[in-house]
Each structure stands twice: as C-alpha cells, then as structure tokens.
Amino acid sequence: MKRIYLDNGATSYPKAPGVGDAVKRFIDDIGSNVNRSGYTGSLAAEEVVFETREMLGRLFNFDHSKNIVFTMNITYGLNFLLKGLLKPGHHCIVSSMEHNAVMRPLMQLKEKGVEFSRIMCDATGMLDPTGIYNHIKPNTKAVIITHASNVCGTILPVAEIGKFCEEKGLLFIIDTAQTAGILDIDFKEIKADAIAFTGHKSLLGPQGIGGFLITEKIARSMDTLISGGTGSLSEYEEQPPYMPDKFEAGTLNLPGIYGLHAALGYIEEIGTISIREKELQLTEKLLEGLCSIKGVRIAGLKDIKGRTAVVSVDFKDLDNADVAYRLDKYYGIKTRCGLHCAPSAHRTLNTFPQGTVRFSPGHFNTKKDIETTLSSVNQILKDLGSTSR
Ligand SMILES: Cc1ncc(COP(=O)(O)O)c(C=O)c1O
C-alpha cells in the first residue's frame, strides 16, 4: 500500500531534496563545533551557519541577520519572546486561534502577573483587526498572532494588525509555523517586531531547528531565558550582550542548521509563489471533493481564498478518530485527528471537544494523492453507514 502523507501541518514529509544529504554531510564529514575552534572544519560550519542566517533574512526581508537566533523549534522561540518581553503587570493580546506554543507560556506567565486578552475570531477562524482596539489597556505591551491557523488554515490579517500595532506603540510578534516557506512574509512591510519560525514544517527542513528574528530594539531590551557558553567573551561569566550570542547559549543544532540551509536553498530556487500555487491547486481539489461528500463538515473556510493547505473535517455523526484510523489502516493515508494543540481554535470553529480529522497536503503531494484520499473517505463513510445530511 502506497503511503499518502497528509500531515504536513504537523511536520513536512518528505523534506526538500538535499536536506538528508546535508545533515549526513555535517555528521560524517564536518562534526566540529562553531565559535569555539579555528580549524578548517569548524570554519566551514561557521560559514554554513552564517549563510543560513542570511537566507532566512532574505526569506523574511529582514536586514539584520545577526538578529536571527536559532532555537530548537518555534515553541522555544515563542517562549524566549514571551518570557523575555512580558513582565509582571504587563498585558498582551492574542487571537482565539493560537496554538498552545503561545497559550501555555502565557498561562505560565499569568501565574507571575502577566495578563492577556483573547480576541474571538469568527467561525471561519478570521480575525477582525479592529477588534484589537477594544482590548487595549494602559499596560498593553504586545500583540501575538498566529499567521495562519494550524487547525483550519485561515490566514490572519497580519499586515493590518502590524500597522495598527505600530500606530498604538505595541510590540507585534508573529507565529509563522504554518506559513514560513509558503507565503511571502515581509518583516518590514508587516511592521513586525519579532517573527518566530520553525524549520520542520513548510520550510521543509529537519526537526529540531527553528528560531526568531527580532529588531535591534528588542535585541537590546529583551532578557534571555538561557545563558551559558557561547565561545565568545569567555573571560566573563556574564552572558555576552551582543547578537546572536546573547540568546544562543550552548552548542547549536548544527546538523539541523545544515539541513535547514539545504531546505532554504531549495525554496529560494523554486520560489514561495510556485510552492503556494501548487499547494492551493491540491487544496482546491481536496475542498471541492470533501464538500461534495455527504456527512462531511469542513471547519472554517470552504474555498481556497485566504487560507493555507490545512483542511479540517468533522465527520458529523461518526467518530473522527475512527475515520482517521481507517484512512491509515486501509488506505495508508496519514492525517492528524484531535485538537491539534489548539483548543481555543477548536472552540472558535465549533469543533470542541470532538476535534477534527486534519488533512494537510504539502509540497510533494500529487493530484492522484488527493483523488485517492477522496475516494477512500467516500468508501469509509459508506462502510460506516454515515447518514447525516
Ligand atoms: C501555529 C503553530 N505554532 C506553533 C507550533 C509549534 O511548532 P514546533 O513544535 O515546531 O515548536 C505549531 C506546530 O504544530 C503550530 O502549528
């Protein structure tokens, strides 16, 4: 049975061509640390780390590549940003579509006296940016928004929010876990203060590498969560104050950076526009097919306008987990069932607590994959005798 991978919202598979080779090249041929030694292999690795920052700078139209910090993933990146910037007495604003990578740090911060307000999105997951206005308080410090929902794919209006934040003097932090590599994200145009990214989803890189981009102002004012060896200013026991060393204590994930370097090279070569076009073609086919099946309710937007390739389905009178199980067991189709670490998004979409089966096609899926998926869903519903609508 051919494996049909439709779980790119969780992590992309396969990775971009050359990613596996690049990781292997580091492990087999380089192996040495950066910023600590002056010999040949170490300098070669330093060059790749430098180039990877430059590539990320190009991807996000961000000029200060030294202000791009590597972490394990976007969760770590968001923790750095939220815990480094928000202090007791501060207030921040989030949307109701946020992932737990934002909500759990905020719940921890709440214990320490940081308040947050949640703006409700509509039942398609869309946010009215003017809603932010009603939540602003004298102590509001930041707005944190996911660029696109990991549950239903709705793209949030970050450019409007950024403009608004700039006018009101609020920091604007964006979670690009679901959009980096497929949408054009322009740090300057969006008027972001910080963008967090993860390497293993639509950036088509390996797991274990992500990070954040920050303005010089934030770089200077934000506290670091982690301190330790950087290979620089070793005569001091204090953390270096300059970038990126201030936030990059300990050995970097160099195999991950090598893999991300290869993935970014691939994305630069083929371009985000063609990546997006292909994903939307697959998504359109998937949505049209699913909408025509009796017993299927799409959570969120029903056509391709304003969305990514993430499509969530509630199989109304069936157990969603059973459908996902059958898709995998009998047809080799990999989806993700449940609440996708975003309970508030599911509440917004009226799919809480049952959750949804999430189909997330990616760059390497084919039309045939989608056709097989649609016929398999049809067959499963027939087998289970779905009667709704
Ligand atoms: C919107 C969003 N934010 C954050 C995350 C967390 O990503 P990671 O596990 O790479 O830190 C995810 C992953 O599911 C996501 O979809």
The ligand as an SDF file (V2000), in Angstrom:
LIG
                    3D

 16 16  0  0  0  0  0  0  0  0999 V2000
    0.6870   27.5890   14.6340 C   0  0  0  0  0  0  0  0  0  0  0  0
    1.7240   26.7580   15.3390 C   0  0  0  0  0  0  0  0  0  0  0  0
    2.5010   27.3190   16.2790 N   0  0  0  0  0  0  0  0  0  0  0  0
    3.4370   26.6170   16.9240 C   0  0  0  0  0  0  0  0  0  0  0  0
    3.6530   25.2930   16.6590 C   0  0  0  0  0  0  0  0  0  0  0  0
    4.7250   24.5560   17.3930 C   0  0  0  0  0  0  0  0  0  0  0  0
    5.7310   24.1250   16.4950 O   0  0  0  0  0  0  0  0  0  0  0  0
    7.0220   23.3710   16.9960 P   0  0  0  0  0  0  0  0  0  0  0  0
    6.5540   22.0560   17.5420 O   0  0  0  0  0  0  0  0  0  0  0  0
    7.8740   23.2350   15.7830 O   0  0  0  0  0  0  0  0  0  0  0  0
    7.6400   24.2110   18.0460 O   0  0  0  0  0  0  0  0  0  0  0  0
    2.8760   24.6520   15.7010 C   0  0  0  0  0  0  0  0  0  0  0  0
    3.0390   23.2000   15.4340 C   0  0  0  0  0  0  0  0  0  0  0  0
    2.1510   22.4200   15.4650 O   0  0  0  0  0  0  0  0  0  0  0  0
    1.8990   25.4060   15.0030 C   0  0  0  0  0  0  0  0  0  0  0  0
    1.1420   24.8520   14.0680 O   0  0  0  0  0  0  0  0  0  0  0  0
  1  2  1  0
  2  3  1  0
  2 15  2  0
  3  4  2  0
  4  5  1  0
  5  6  1  0
  5 12  2  0
  6  7  1  0
  7  8  1  0
  8  9  2  0
  8 10  1  0
  8 11  1  0
 12 13  1  0
 12 15  1  0
 13 14  2  0
 15 16  1  0
M  END
$$$$
